[in-house]
Amino acid sequence: AINCGAIPETLQENEFFGHEKGAFTGADDSRSGKLEAANGGTLFLDEVSEIPLKLQSKLLRVLQEGSFERVGDDKTRTVDVRIIAATNRNLQKEMQEGRFRQDLYFRLGVVPIFVPPLRERREDIPLLATEFIERFARKSNAVRKPLTLENTQKLQAYDWPGNIRELQNVLERSMIISSEESLEINLEPIRSAFTNAIPKDIFSEEDFV
């Protein structure tokens, strides 16, 4: 797996393709990239829209021909890799604005799957909430607190601008601050929770902007 948004642009080519010894300062040994590591298997590209255009063309070549070169090497290598890509951006808009290659888009879009935001599938919230509560209880060896009808209604009435991650964080926070008998859902923004909890003579609201 590669989180394309978490890797600096200057390091992405090395992360994908690897490098040869002496290819750049600090390259003391040869190193294979994620494509070679995934040979015969699957490479998951998270936040694929963050890949720079120059690297997109090289990735397209891998998809079309199964070949590439390591950084600092003229030897062509071949791989057989299945690519799964994910993004939270509108790739059609990214193409129109020149930030994503159209030919790469159609190469990746063999079986497109659109996952709607949480606010558009509120019926999933009780199942997800139950799973997150059980997961946190196992991880922290805490008492599992049941999800009540009132909890469920409150969760389903909220728009979840932070999507799944926000739901997970809210439930983890609720598990921590609630009494052992019941789950208390707090949907205040985290920033408000912090500023309300700290005496104003110690920190001002500007400290959290």
C-alpha positions as CSV (number, residue, x, y, z in Angstrom):
1,A,0.0,0.0,0.0
2,I,1.1,3.6,-0.8
3,N,-0.5,6.7,0.7
4,C,0.3,9.0,-2.2
5,G,-0.7,12.1,-0.2
6,A,1.7,11.4,2.6
7,I,4.9,11.1,0.5
8,P,6.8,14.2,-0.6
9,E,6.7,14.7,-4.3
10,T,10.5,14.4,-4.6
11,L,10.4,10.9,-3.0
12,Q,7.4,9.4,-4.8
13,E,9.3,8.1,-7.8
14,N,11.8,6.3,-5.5
15,E,8.9,4.9,-3.5
16,F,7.2,3.5,-6.6
17,F,10.2,2.3,-8.6
18,G,13.1,2.0,-6.2
19,H,16.6,3.1,-7.0
20,E,20.1,1.9,-7.8
21,K,23.2,2.5,-5.6
22,G,24.6,5.9,-6.2
23,A,21.5,7.2,-8.0
24,F,21.5,10.2,-5.6
25,T,23.1,11.5,-2.5
26,G,22.5,9.0,0.3
27,A,21.7,6.1,-2.0
28,D,24.3,3.8,-0.5
29,D,22.5,0.6,-1.6
30,S,20.2,-0.5,-4.3
31,R,16.5,-0.6,-3.2
32,S,13.4,-2.1,-4.8
33,G,10.2,0.0,-4.8
34,K,6.6,-0.9,-4.0
35,L,5.9,-2.1,-7.5
36,E,8.5,-4.8,-7.3
37,A,7.4,-5.7,-3.8
38,A,3.8,-6.1,-5.1
39,N,4.9,-8.2,-8.1
40,G,2.4,-11.1,-8.5
41,G,0.0,-9.4,-6.1
42,T,-1.8,-6.1,-5.5
43,L,-0.7,-2.5,-5.0
44,F,-3.1,-0.2,-3.3
45,L,-2.7,3.5,-4.2
46,D,-4.5,5.6,-1.6
47,E,-5.1,9.3,-2.5
48,V,-4.1,8.5,-6.1
49,S,-5.0,12.1,-7.2
50,E,-1.9,13.3,-5.3
51,I,0.5,11.7,-7.8
52,P,2.3,14.4,-9.8
53,L,1.7,14.5,-13.6
54,K,5.3,13.4,-14.4
55,L,4.9,10.3,-12.3
56,Q,1.4,9.6,-13.6
57,S,2.9,9.0,-17.1
58,K,5.4,6.5,-15.7
59,L,2.6,4.7,-13.8
60,L,0.5,4.6,-17.0
61,R,3.4,2.8,-18.7
62,V,3.4,0.2,-15.9
63,L,-0.3,-0.4,-16.4
64,Q,0.0,-0.6,-20.2
65,E,3.3,-2.5,-20.6
66,G,4.1,-3.8,-17.1
67,S,7.6,-2.3,-17.3
68,F,9.6,0.4,-15.6
69,E,13.2,1.5,-14.6
70,R,14.5,2.1,-11.1
71,V,15.8,5.6,-10.4
72,G,19.4,5.8,-11.7
73,D,19.2,2.6,-13.8
74,D,18.7,2.0,-17.5
75,K,17.7,-1.7,-17.1
76,T,14.0,-2.2,-17.8
77,R,12.2,-4.4,-15.3
78,T,8.8,-6.1,-15.6
79,V,6.1,-6.7,-13.1
80,D,2.6,-8.2,-13.0
81,V,0.7,-6.1,-10.5
82,R,-3.0,-5.5,-10.0
83,I,-3.6,-1.8,-9.1
84,I,-6.4,-0.7,-6.8
85,A,-6.7,3.1,-6.4
86,A,-8.7,5.3,-4.1
87,T,-9.3,9.0,-3.8
88,N,-11.7,11.4,-2.1
89,R,-11.5,13.9,-5.0
90,N,-13.6,14.2,-8.2
91,L,-11.1,12.9,-10.7
92,Q,-13.2,14.2,-13.7
93,K,-12.8,17.7,-12.3
94,E,-9.1,17.1,-11.7
95,M,-8.8,16.0,-15.4
96,Q,-10.6,19.2,-16.6
97,E,-8.2,21.3,-14.6
98,G,-5.2,19.5,-15.9
99,R,-4.1,17.8,-12.7
100,F,-4.9,14.3,-13.6
101,R,-4.2,12.4,-16.9
102,Q,-7.3,11.3,-18.8
103,D,-5.6,8.2,-20.1
104,L,-4.5,7.1,-16.6
105,Y,-8.1,7.8,-15.4
106,F,-9.5,5.4,-18.0
107,R,-6.8,2.8,-17.3
108,L,-7.6,2.8,-13.6
109,G,-11.4,3.0,-14.0
110,V,-11.9,-0.7,-15.0
111,V,-14.3,-1.4,-12.1
112,P,-15.2,2.0,-10.5
113,I,-16.8,1.9,-7.1
114,F,-18.3,5.1,-5.7
115,V,-18.7,5.1,-1.9
116,P,-21.1,7.9,-0.9
117,P,-20.4,10.1,2.2
118,L,-21.7,8.9,5.5
119,R,-24.5,11.6,5.5
120,E,-25.9,9.9,2.4
121,R,-26.1,6.5,3.9
122,R,-27.3,7.1,7.5
123,E,-28.7,3.5,7.6
124,D,-25.1,2.3,7.9
125,I,-24.3,4.4,11.0
126,P,-25.7,1.9,13.6
127,L,-23.6,-1.0,12.2
128,L,-20.5,1.1,11.9
129,A,-20.9,2.6,15.4
130,T,-21.3,-0.8,16.9
131,E,-18.2,-2.1,15.2
132,F,-16.1,0.9,16.3
133,I,-17.3,0.6,19.9
134,E,-16.4,-3.1,20.0
135,R,-13.1,-2.4,18.4
136,F,-12.1,0.2,20.9
137,A,-13.3,-1.9,23.8
138,R,-11.1,-4.8,22.6
139,K,-8.1,-2.5,22.0
140,S,-8.3,-0.7,25.4
141,N,-9.7,-3.6,27.4
142,A,-12.6,-1.4,28.3
143,V,-16.2,-2.3,29.2
144,R,-18.3,-2.3,26.1
145,K,-21.1,0.2,26.4
146,P,-24.3,-0.5,24.5
147,L,-25.5,1.8,21.8
148,T,-29.0,3.1,22.8
149,L,-31.8,4.2,20.6
150,E,-31.2,7.8,21.7
151,N,-27.5,7.4,20.8
152,T,-28.4,6.1,17.3
153,Q,-30.9,8.9,16.6
154,K,-28.3,11.5,17.6
155,L,-25.7,9.9,15.4
156,Q,-28.0,9.6,12.4
157,A,-29.2,13.3,12.7
158,Y,-25.6,14.6,12.4
159,D,-24.1,15.4,8.9
160,W,-20.6,14.1,9.6
161,P,-18.4,16.5,7.6
162,G,-15.4,14.4,8.7
163,N,-17.1,11.2,7.4
164,I,-16.1,7.8,8.8
165,R,-13.0,9.1,10.6
166,E,-15.0,11.6,12.5
167,L,-17.6,9.0,13.5
168,Q,-14.7,6.7,14.8
169,N,-13.2,9.6,16.8
170,V,-16.5,10.7,18.3
171,L,-17.2,7.1,19.5
172,E,-13.7,6.6,20.9
173,R,-14.0,9.9,22.8
174,S,-17.5,8.9,24.0
175,M,-16.2,5.6,25.3
176,I,-13.4,7.4,27.2
177,I,-15.6,10.1,28.9
178,S,-18.7,8.0,29.5
179,S,-19.7,6.3,32.8
180,E,-19.6,2.5,32.9
181,E,-23.4,2.3,32.7
182,S,-24.1,4.2,29.5
183,L,-22.6,5.7,26.4
184,E,-22.7,9.5,26.3
185,I,-22.4,10.8,22.7
186,N,-20.8,14.2,22.5
187,L,-21.0,15.8,19.0
188,E,-19.4,19.1,19.8
189,P,-16.4,19.9,17.6
190,I,-13.1,18.8,19.1
191,R,-11.9,22.4,19.1
192,S,-14.8,23.5,21.2
193,A,-14.3,20.6,23.6
194,F,-10.7,21.6,24.1
195,T,-11.3,25.3,24.6
196,N,-14.2,24.7,27.0
197,A,-12.1,22.3,29.1
198,I,-9.1,24.6,29.6
199,P,-9.2,27.6,31.9
200,K,-9.1,30.8,29.8
201,D,-6.4,32.3,32.0
202,I,-4.0,29.6,30.8
203,F,-4.8,29.4,27.1
204,S,-6.8,31.7,24.8
205,E,-9.0,30.5,21.9
206,E,-6.3,31.8,19.5
207,D,-4.0,29.0,20.7
208,F,-6.2,26.5,19.0
209,V,-6.7,28.2,15.6
